[in-house]
Amino acid sequence: MAREWADEAAWLLGAPLMAAAVLSAWWAGPVWTVVATAGVLLHGPVATARLLALAPALHAAVIPPPGLAALPLTSPAHLASLVAASPFQPFVRLAGPWQLIFAKAAGRHRGFGKTER
């Protein structure tokens, strides 16, 4: 249970802590601010590009059930946009849970959705 709580804490606080780390690097000097910003901005695209490169091998290793159509091909522009947008993914992913937290804190409970289930 403690591991699940730690995972939830990392999931909810990861992006805000990452932004705070970049902003607080300013006190260490401009060089550290550049290093922290570059690390954050490069981590997402590098990881996404590596995963996209591994995807064909992963798909080839799986035998699809009979009658299933082949996967649609994506354009190089689509793959490039995925890589370019990847640094923003942690912030976009957290928009729903943080919106729910703020709504509950303000006393506006909107019912149960996918996040609560």
C-alpha positions in Angstrom: 0.0 0.0 0.0 2.9 2.4 0.7 4.3 1.7 -2.7 0.9 2.6 -4.3 0.8 5.8 -2.2 4.3 6.7 -3.3 3.4 6.1 -6.9 0.3 8.3 -6.6 2.3 11.0 -5.0 4.9 10.9 -7.8 2.1 10.9 -10.4 0.4 13.9 -8.9 3.5 15.9 -7.9 5.9 14.9 -10.6 5.2 17.7 -13.1 4.9 20.5 -10.5 8.1 19.4 -8.9 9.8 19.2 -12.2 8.8 22.8 -13.0 9.8 23.9 -9.5 13.3 22.3 -10.0 13.8 24.3 -13.2 12.6 27.5 -11.6 14.7 27.0 -8.5 17.8 26.3 -10.5 17.9 30.1 -11.2 19.3 30.6 -7.7 22.3 28.4 -8.5 23.1 30.5 -11.5 22.2 30.8 -15.1 24.3 27.8 -16.2 22.3 25.5 -13.9 19.0 26.9 -15.1 20.0 26.1 -18.7 21.1 22.6 -17.7 17.8 21.9 -15.8 15.7 23.3 -18.7 17.6 21.3 -21.3 17.3 18.1 -19.2 13.5 18.6 -18.8 13.0 19.5 -22.5 15.2 16.7 -23.8 14.0 13.9 -21.5 10.5 13.7 -23.1 11.6 13.8 -26.8 14.5 11.4 -26.3 12.3 8.9 -24.4 9.4 9.3 -26.9 11.7 8.9 -29.9 13.2 5.7 -28.4 9.8 4.3 -27.7 8.6 5.1 -31.2 11.7 3.3 -32.6 11.0 0.2 -30.5 7.3 0.1 -31.4 7.7 -1.8 -34.7 9.8 -4.5 -33.0 7.2 -4.8 -30.2 4.4 -5.1 -32.7 6.3 -7.7 -34.7 6.8 -9.8 -31.6 3.0 -10.1 -31.0 0.9 -12.5 -33.0 -2.5 -10.7 -33.6 -5.7 -12.7 -33.4 -7.0 -13.9 -36.7 -9.3 -11.4 -38.5 -7.6 -8.4 -37.0 -6.6 -5.7 -39.5 -3.1 -4.4 -39.9 -2.2 -1.3 -37.9 -2.6 2.0 -39.7 0.6 3.7 -40.9 1.4 7.1 -39.4 3.0 9.9 -41.3 6.5 11.1 -40.4 5.0 14.5 -39.5 2.7 12.8 -36.9 5.7 11.1 -35.3 7.6 14.3 -35.3 4.7 16.1 -33.6 4.6 13.4 -30.9 8.3 13.8 -30.2 8.0 17.7 -30.1 5.0 17.7 -27.8 6.3 15.1 -25.3 7.8 17.7 -22.8 4.3 18.9 -22.2 2.8 15.4 -21.6 3.2 15.3 -17.8 1.3 18.6 -17.5 -1.5 17.6 -19.9 -1.9 14.3 -18.1 -2.3 15.9 -14.8 -4.9 18.5 -15.8 -7.8 16.2 -15.0 -6.7 15.0 -11.6 -5.7 18.5 -10.5 -9.0 19.9 -11.8 -10.8 17.3 -9.7 -8.7 18.1 -6.6 -9.4 21.9 -6.9 -13.2 21.2 -7.5 -13.4 19.1 -4.4 -11.5 21.6 -2.4 -13.9 24.3 -3.5 -16.9 22.1 -2.6 -18.0 21.4 -6.2 -18.2 17.6 -6.6 -19.0 16.7 -10.2 -19.6 13.0 -9.7 -17.5 10.0 -10.4 -15.5 9.7 -13.6 -12.6 7.6 -14.9 -10.1 9.1 -12.4 -12.1 7.9 -9.4 -12.7 4.5 -10.6 
